[in-house]
Amino acid sequence: MCRPTEWTRPDTSQPLSRCLVEDPMDQKWASISSALYKAAAQTIGYRSRKHQDWFNDNSDTISNSLDNMHKAHRATLNDPSASTTRQQWQAARREVQKTMRALQNEQGT
């Protein structure tokens, strides 16, 4: 983390990055930042991800709900002016959401 605040005389034997004089505040901030990161990692730790087995375990239930919703949606697309098919599609969407949330809550994810 070198800011180009001061330039030294270019030396052709060194790469351009070596020609920049590093700011002492950048060095201090880098050391403070790394110390804070290490302390937080040791104290709090890292977040672990949970595998979503609930989805695989309930794939039949989920696919049946989604199939019903897709059928209702196709019926709505075929006849957009019919209010009953639109209501059936909306009810199917709500049912899918309700089913998915219930399955997630059962597994505690």
C-alpha positions as CSV (number, residue, x, y, z in Angstrom):
1,M,0.0,0.0,0.0
2,C,2.2,2.7,-1.3
3,R,0.8,6.1,-2.0
4,P,2.7,8.2,-4.5
5,T,3.1,11.2,-2.0
6,E,6.8,11.7,-2.6
7,W,8.8,10.7,-5.6
8,T,12.5,9.8,-5.5
9,R,14.8,10.0,-8.4
10,P,14.1,7.1,-10.8
11,D,16.8,4.5,-10.8
12,T,16.8,2.4,-14.0
13,S,17.9,-0.7,-12.2
14,Q,14.8,-0.8,-9.9
15,P,11.2,-1.3,-11.0
16,L,9.0,1.8,-10.8
17,S,7.2,0.6,-7.7
18,R,10.6,0.8,-5.8
19,C,10.8,4.4,-6.8
20,L,7.9,5.4,-4.6
21,V,8.6,6.3,-1.0
22,E,6.1,4.5,1.2
23,D,4.1,6.6,3.7
24,P,4.8,5.7,7.3
25,M,1.1,6.1,8.1
26,D,0.3,3.4,5.5
27,Q,2.8,1.1,7.2
28,K,1.2,1.8,10.6
29,W,-2.3,1.2,9.3
30,A,-1.3,-2.0,7.6
31,S,0.1,-3.4,10.9
32,I,-2.9,-2.2,12.9
33,S,-5.3,-3.7,10.3
34,S,-3.6,-7.1,10.3
35,A,-3.5,-7.2,14.1
36,L,-7.2,-6.4,14.3
37,Y,-8.0,-9.0,11.7
38,K,-6.0,-11.7,13.5
39,A,-7.5,-10.9,16.9
40,A,-11.0,-10.9,15.5
41,A,-10.4,-14.2,13.7
42,Q,-9.0,-15.8,16.9
43,T,-11.8,-14.4,19.2
44,I,-14.9,-14.6,17.0
45,G,-13.8,-17.1,14.4
46,Y,-15.1,-17.6,10.9
47,R,-18.7,-18.0,9.8
48,S,-19.4,-21.6,8.8
49,R,-21.9,-22.5,6.1
50,K,-24.6,-25.1,6.6
51,H,-25.3,-27.6,3.9
52,Q,-28.9,-27.3,2.8
53,D,-29.8,-31.0,3.0
54,W,-33.5,-30.1,3.6
55,F,-33.8,-29.3,-0.1
56,N,-32.6,-32.7,-1.3
57,D,-34.6,-34.5,1.3
58,N,-37.8,-32.9,0.3
59,S,-37.3,-32.7,-3.4
60,D,-40.5,-34.6,-4.2
61,T,-42.7,-32.3,-2.2
62,I,-41.0,-29.3,-3.6
63,S,-41.3,-30.5,-7.2
64,N,-45.0,-31.3,-6.8
65,S,-45.7,-27.9,-5.5
66,L,-43.7,-26.2,-8.2
67,D,-45.5,-28.4,-10.9
68,N,-48.9,-27.2,-9.7
69,M,-47.7,-23.6,-9.7
70,H,-46.3,-23.9,-13.3
71,K,-49.5,-25.5,-14.5
72,A,-51.6,-22.6,-13.1
73,H,-49.1,-20.1,-14.6
74,R,-49.4,-21.7,-18.0
75,A,-53.2,-21.5,-17.7
76,T,-53.0,-17.8,-16.8
77,L,-50.7,-17.1,-19.8
78,N,-53.0,-18.9,-22.2
79,D,-56.0,-16.9,-21.0
80,P,-54.8,-13.6,-19.4
81,S,-58.2,-12.1,-19.1
82,A,-59.7,-14.9,-16.9
83,S,-59.6,-13.9,-13.3
84,T,-60.2,-17.4,-12.0
85,T,-57.0,-18.8,-13.6
86,R,-55.0,-15.8,-12.2
87,Q,-56.4,-16.4,-8.7
88,Q,-55.5,-20.1,-9.0
89,W,-52.0,-19.1,-10.0
90,Q,-51.7,-16.7,-7.1
91,A,-53.0,-19.3,-4.7
92,A,-50.4,-21.8,-6.0
93,R,-47.6,-19.3,-5.6
94,R,-48.6,-18.7,-2.0
95,E,-48.8,-22.4,-1.4
96,V,-45.3,-22.9,-2.8
97,Q,-43.9,-20.2,-0.6
98,K,-45.7,-21.6,2.4
99,T,-44.4,-25.1,1.8
100,M,-40.8,-23.9,1.2
101,R,-40.8,-21.9,4.4
102,A,-42.3,-24.7,6.4
103,L,-39.7,-27.1,5.1
104,Q,-36.9,-24.7,6.0
105,N,-38.3,-24.1,9.5
106,E,-38.6,-27.9,10.1
107,Q,-34.8,-28.3,9.4
108,G,-33.9,-25.2,11.4
109,T,-31.9,-23.5,8.6
